[in-house]
Amino acid sequence: MTIFILVKYLAAYLLLAQAGNSSPSAADVTKVLKSVGVEVESEKLDKLISELEGKSVEELIAEGTEKMSSVPTGAPAAAGGASAAAGGEEAAEEEAEEEKEESDDDMGFGLFD
């Protein structure tokens, strides 16, 4: 299932849940999507609905949050976070100093001086 199709169906499912339908059916999701002109692939929607069956939106969000926490983001690891953050501050200060030096090299005056 492509991610775009999944997102469309999940968005409609969550809208229905937010509106008070605690267990939206495939027919409910189809109705929402067709109302805005979206073509529905019933096989994929049925598979998604069967995977969501019996789960609350809160459970789904908790599961998704847990899964997303394992995705690398480029941020420093928690174990070395403090030392990396300190090193990051030093790097930011050095970068700011370099930018200041570079800005002074532009013929000795600024655009609005």
C-alpha positions in Angstrom: 0.0 0.0 0.0 1.5 3.3 -1.0 1.9 5.9 1.8 -0.2 8.5 -0.1 -3.2 6.1 -0.3 -2.8 5.2 3.3 -2.7 8.8 4.4 -5.9 9.6 2.6 -7.7 6.8 4.2 -6.3 7.5 7.6 -7.2 11.1 7.4 -10.8 10.3 6.5 -10.9 7.7 9.3 -9.6 10.2 11.9 -12.0 12.9 10.7 -14.9 10.5 11.3 -13.5 9.5 14.7 -13.2 13.1 15.6 -16.8 13.7 14.6 -17.9 11.1 17.1 -17.9 7.8 15.0 -15.7 5.7 17.3 -15.4 2.8 14.8 -15.7 4.1 11.2 -16.5 1.5 8.5 -15.1 1.3 5.0 -18.4 2.6 3.8 -18.1 5.6 6.1 -14.6 6.4 4.9 -15.6 5.9 1.2 -18.5 8.3 1.7 -16.1 11.0 3.1 -13.5 10.5 0.4 -16.1 10.5 -2.5 -17.7 13.7 -1.2 -14.4 15.5 -2.1 -13.8 13.7 -5.3 -11.2 11.1 -4.2 -11.2 7.7 -5.9 -11.3 4.9 -3.4 -9.5 1.6 -3.9 -11.8 -0.7 -1.9 -9.2 -3.5 -1.5 -6.7 -1.3 0.2 -9.3 0.5 2.3 -10.8 -2.9 3.4 -7.3 -4.0 4.4 -6.7 -0.8 6.4 -10.1 -1.0 8.1 -9.4 -4.7 9.1 -6.1 -3.7 10.6 -7.7 -0.8 12.6 -10.6 -2.9 13.8 -11.0 -3.0 17.6 -8.4 -0.3 18.2 -9.2 3.2 19.5 -7.7 6.3 18.0 -5.7 6.8 21.2 -4.2 3.3 20.8 -3.3 4.0 17.2 -1.6 7.3 18.1 0.4 5.6 20.9 1.5 2.8 18.6 2.5 5.3 15.9 4.4 7.5 18.3 6.3 4.4 19.6 7.2 3.4 16.0 8.2 7.0 15.1 10.5 7.2 18.1 12.8 4.6 16.6 13.2 6.5 13.3 16.6 8.3 13.1 16.2 12.1 12.9 19.8 13.2 12.9 19.5 14.6 16.4 22.1 13.6 19.0 21.5 10.3 20.8 20.0 10.5 24.3 23.1 9.0 25.9 25.5 11.5 24.4 23.0 14.3 24.2 24.4 16.5 26.9 28.0 16.4 25.6 26.8 16.7 22.0 24.6 19.7 23.0 27.6 21.4 24.6 29.7 20.7 21.4 26.8 22.0 19.3 26.7 25.3 21.2 30.4 25.7 20.6 30.0 24.9 16.9 27.1 27.4 16.7 29.2 30.1 18.3 32.1 29.4 15.9 29.7 29.6 13.0 28.2 32.9 14.1 31.8 34.3 14.5 32.6 33.1 10.9 29.5 34.7 9.6 30.3 38.0 11.3 33.8 37.9 9.8 32.4 37.1 6.3 29.9 40.0 6.5 32.8 42.4 7.4 34.6 41.4 4.2 32.0 42.9 1.8 33.8 46.1 0.8 33.6 47.7 4.3 30.0 48.9 4.1 26.5 47.4 4.2 23.6 47.8 1.8 21.8 50.3 4.0 24.7 52.2 5.5 
